Amino acid sequence: MARKDTEQYQSYEKDAFDNPPEGPVGVHRGNRPMIVRVTPFIIVLVAAVAAGVLFWSIFSGEAANMFNRRSEQTQTTAQTSQGSSSSSADESASGTASQSSQSATAGTASQSSQSATAGESTSAEGTPSQTPSESESAQSTPEESQQVNTNAQITVINGTGVSGDASEWAAALQGQGFTNVTPANPDATTVLPAQTVVYYQNEADLATAQQVANTLGIATVEQSATIGVPIEVVRMQ
């Protein structure tokens, strides 16, 4: 008859296998540093922000505005070059006309002198009406070319009621070199016009006002003695 095995687990002495070490052993990985675990989330967050900014720029019209500003700057440069060429041509034409007038005046004086020597009466014929110097003075004096003052104080008033419109135009003017531009809202004393307009105080500010209007694409430029700055832009709908 087979002997019954009465030995159990408690019958054996404990060894190293009865007290395994705590925690993962063998091929288990240890804890990674915090920066290694956070880096993927940072990369995803930066990519999402960049995509959001690109999306906003395209659909808010900011990209189109930048393109339009570059086009306006190119047109302004071309107009300035054409104006310089026209001024040079006008000066050349004025100089030629002045020389012709001097020659004609000298010829008239010479003929009158010869007639007086031959015995003709100067009282009957009359003396020459103008001397060469008087003829030069009679020529129309070229108008003093007005200069664009990029340091002139300019205020952009937002009459649209849309927040940020005045700041947008102020930034556009600063991008074209105007250094003293301030956006503002209308106060209780401001009389808003029916359409967008550029006001200037004095005739000396006309060239600057016209340059501001060209930069912003404004058709109306008017003189006003009631504004408190040399140039005031009122943006309307």
C-alpha positions in Angstrom: 0.0 0.0 0.0 1.4 3.4 -1.0 2.7 5.7 1.7 0.7 8.9 2.0 2.8 12.0 1.5 2.2 14.2 4.5 4.8 16.8 3.7 3.4 20.3 3.0 4.7 23.8 2.1 5.4 24.5 5.8 7.6 21.5 5.9 10.3 23.1 3.8 12.8 25.7 5.0 12.4 29.2 3.5 15.0 30.3 1.0 15.6 33.3 -1.4 12.7 32.4 -3.6 10.3 32.8 -0.8 11.2 36.5 -0.4 11.3 38.1 -3.9 12.5 41.7 -4.1 9.9 44.5 -4.2 9.2 46.4 -7.5 9.9 45.4 -11.1 13.0 43.3 -11.8 14.6 41.8 -14.9 13.9 43.6 -18.2 11.3 46.1 -16.7 12.1 49.8 -17.5 12.6 52.3 -14.8 10.8 55.7 -14.5 11.8 58.2 -17.3 12.7 61.8 -16.5 9.9 64.4 -16.4 11.3 66.4 -19.3 11.3 63.3 -21.5 7.6 62.6 -20.7 6.5 66.2 -21.2 8.4 66.9 -24.5 5.8 65.2 -26.8 3.0 67.2 -25.3 5.0 70.5 -25.7 5.6 69.7 -29.4 2.0 69.0 -30.1 0.9 72.2 -28.3 3.4 74.4 -30.3 2.2 72.8 -33.6 -1.4 73.4 -32.7 -0.7 77.1 -31.9 1.2 77.6 -35.1 -1.6 76.0 -37.1 -4.2 78.2 -35.3 -2.2 81.4 -36.1 -1.9 80.4 -39.8 -5.6 79.6 -40.0 -6.5 82.9 -38.4 -4.2 84.9 -40.7 -5.8 83.3 -43.8 -9.4 83.6 -42.8 -9.2 87.0 -41.1 -7.8 88.8 -44.2 -4.5 89.6 -42.5 -2.6 88.0 -45.4 -4.6 89.9 -47.9 -4.0 93.2 -46.0 -0.2 92.6 -46.1 -0.4 92.0 -49.9 -2.4 95.1 -50.4 0.1 97.2 -48.3 3.0 96.0 -50.4 1.1 96.8 -53.6 0.3 100.3 -52.3 3.9 100.9 -51.4 5.0 99.8 -54.9 2.5 102.2 -56.5 3.6 105.1 -54.2 7.2 104.5 -55.2 6.3 104.5 -58.9 4.3 107.7 -58.5 7.1 109.4 -56.7 9.5 108.4 -59.5 7.1 109.7 -62.1 6.7 113.0 -60.1 10.5 113.5 -60.0 10.8 112.9 -63.7 7.9 115.4 -64.4 9.6 118.0 -62.2 12.9 117.7 -64.0 11.1 118.0 -67.4 9.2 121.1 -66.2 12.4 122.7 -64.9 14.1 122.0 -68.3 11.1 123.5 -70.2 11.1 126.6 -67.8 14.8 127.1 -68.4 14.4 126.9 -72.2 11.5 129.3 -72.1 13.5 131.7 -70.0 16.5 131.6 -72.4 14.1 132.2 -75.3 12.5 135.2 -73.5 15.9 136.7 -72.8 17.0 136.3 -76.4 13.8 137.9 -77.6 14.1 140.8 -75.2 17.7 141.4 -76.2 16.7 141.4 -79.9 14.0 143.9 -79.2 16.3 146.2 -77.3 18.9 145.9 -80.0 16.4 146.8 -82.7 15.1 149.8 -80.7 18.7 151.0 -80.2 19.4 150.8 -83.9 16.2 152.6 -84.7 17.1 155.5 -82.3 20.6 155.7 -84.0 19.0 156.1 -87.4 17.0 159.1 -86.2 13.6 157.5 -85.4 11.8 159.2 -82.5 11.8 157.1 -79.3 8.8 158.9 -78.1 6.8 157.8 -81.1 8.0 154.2 -81.1 8.1 153.9 -77.3 10.8 152.5 -75.1 11.1 148.7 -74.6 8.5 147.7 -72.0 10.8 145.4 -70.1 14.5 145.1 -69.5 16.2 141.6 -69.6 16.2 141.5 -65.8 12.5 142.5 -65.6 11.6 139.8 -68.2 13.3 137.2 -66.0 11.3 138.4 -63.0 8.1 138.3 -65.0 8.6 134.6 -65.6 6.4 132.5 -63.3 8.4 131.5 -60.3 8.2 127.7 -59.8 6.2 126.7 -56.8 8.1 125.6 -53.8 7.8 121.8 -53.8 6.1 120.6 -50.7 7.9 117.9 -48.6 6.2 115.0 -46.9 6.8 115.3 -43.2 7.0 111.7 -41.8 7.4 113.1 -38.3 4.2 115.1 -38.4 1.7 114.4 -35.6 -1.1 112.2 -37.0 -4.3 111.1 -35.2 -6.4 108.2 -36.5 -10.0 108.4 -35.2 -12.2 105.3 -35.3 -15.7 106.3 -36.4 -16.7 102.8 -37.4 -17.4 101.6 -33.9 -15.4 98.4 -34.6 -12.7 97.9 -32.1 -9.2 97.9 -33.6 -9.9 99.7 -36.8 -7.9 102.8 -35.9 -5.0 100.8 -34.6 -4.9 98.8 -37.8 -4.6 102.0 -39.9 -2.1 103.5 -37.4 0.1 100.4 -37.9 -0.2 100.7 -41.7 1.1 104.3 -41.5 3.9 103.4 -39.2 4.9 100.7 -41.7 5.3 103.4 -44.3 7.7 105.5 -42.2 5.3 107.8 -40.3 6.7 108.0 -36.7 4.1 110.0 -34.8 0.8 108.2 -35.3 -1.8 107.8 -32.5 -5.1 105.8 -32.8 -8.1 107.3 -30.9 -11.8 107.1 -30.4 -14.1 110.1 -31.0 -15.0 112.2 -28.0 -18.1 114.3 -27.2 -16.8 117.3 -29.3 -15.9 115.2 -32.4 -18.1 115.8 -35.4 -17.9 112.7 -37.6 -18.1 113.2 -41.4 -20.3 111.2 -43.7 -17.4 109.4 -45.3 -13.7 108.6 -44.5 -11.6 111.7 -44.8 -8.1 113.1 -44.2 -8.0 116.6 -42.6 -4.9 118.8 -42.6 -4.4 122.1 -40.8 -2.2 124.3 -43.1 -1.1 124.3 -46.7 2.3 123.1 -45.6 0.7 119.9 -44.4 -1.1 119.2 -47.8 1.7 117.0 -49.2 1.8 114.9 -46.0 -2.0 114.6 -45.9 -2.0 113.4 -49.5 0.7 110.8 -48.8 -1.4 109.6 -45.9 -4.5 109.3 -48.1 -2.6 107.4 -50.8 -1.2 105.0 -48.2 -4.6 104.2 -46.7 -6.5 104.4 -50.0 -8.6 107.4 -49.0 -10.1 109.6 -51.8 -11.1 112.7 -49.8 -8.5 115.2 -48.4 -9.8 118.5 -46.9 -8.3 121.4 -45.0 -9.7 122.1 -41.5 -8.8 124.8 -39.0 -10.7 123.0 -36.2 -8.5 120.0 -35.8 -5.9 119.9 -33.0 -3.1 118.1 -34.9 -1.5 118.7 -38.3 -3.1 115.6 -39.8 -6.3 113.9 -38.7 -7.7 110.7 -40.3 -11.4 109.9 -39.6 -12.3 106.3 -40.5 -15.9 105.7 -41.3 -17.9 102.7 -42.6 
